């Protein structure tokens, strides 16, 4: 959990974020491919990112 968020991939190939306290959906991104791993988080120069492997790609998104 990062800052009250939970990230996960679902069976349809969507990468999603929900509010950790309420479970309310906050964001989703359809990768269009099967997900191959759990999401991971990392930081570069003070910016936090969350990433997930899907198909032959890795999708990475910066957090505000």
C-alpha positions in Angstrom: 0.0 0.0 0.0 1.3 3.4 -1.0 -0.3 6.5 0.6 -3.6 4.8 1.1 -3.7 3.2 -2.3 -3.8 -0.5 -3.3 -2.7 -1.5 -6.8 -3.6 -4.8 -8.5 -4.1 -6.4 -11.9 -7.4 -8.1 -12.7 -8.2 -11.1 -14.9 -9.2 -8.8 -17.8 -5.7 -7.3 -18.1 -6.5 -4.1 -16.3 -4.1 -2.5 -13.9 -6.2 -0.8 -11.1 -5.9 1.4 -8.0 -8.4 1.5 -5.2 -8.7 3.4 -1.9 -7.1 1.2 0.8 -9.7 2.2 3.4 -12.9 2.1 1.4 -12.1 -0.1 -1.6 -13.5 2.6 -3.9 -12.1 2.4 -7.4 -9.8 5.4 -8.2 -8.1 4.5 -11.5 -7.6 1.8 -14.1 -5.6 1.2 -17.2 -6.4 -1.6 -19.7 -3.1 -3.1 -20.8 -4.9 -5.3 -23.4 -2.6 -8.2 -22.4 -2.3 -10.9 -19.7 -0.6 -9.7 -16.5 2.5 -11.7 -15.6 3.4 -10.2 -12.2 2.2 -8.3 -9.2 2.6 -4.5 -9.2 5.8 -3.1 -7.9 6.7 0.4 -6.6 10.0 2.3 -6.9 11.3 5.8 -6.6 13.7 7.8 -8.9 14.9 11.2 -7.9 12.1 11.6 -5.4 9.3 10.6 -7.7 7.3 7.5 -6.8 6.3 5.1 -9.6 4.2 1.9 -9.8 4.8 -0.7 -12.5 3.4 -4.0 -13.7 4.5 -6.6 -16.3 1.9 -7.3 -18.9 2.4 -9.4 -22.1 5.9 -8.5 -23.3 5.7 -5.0 -21.9 6.3 -3.3 -18.6 3.9 -0.4 -17.8 5.1 2.3 -15.4 3.2 5.2 -14.0 4.3 8.2 -11.9 2.3 8.9 -8.7 1.4 12.5 -8.0 
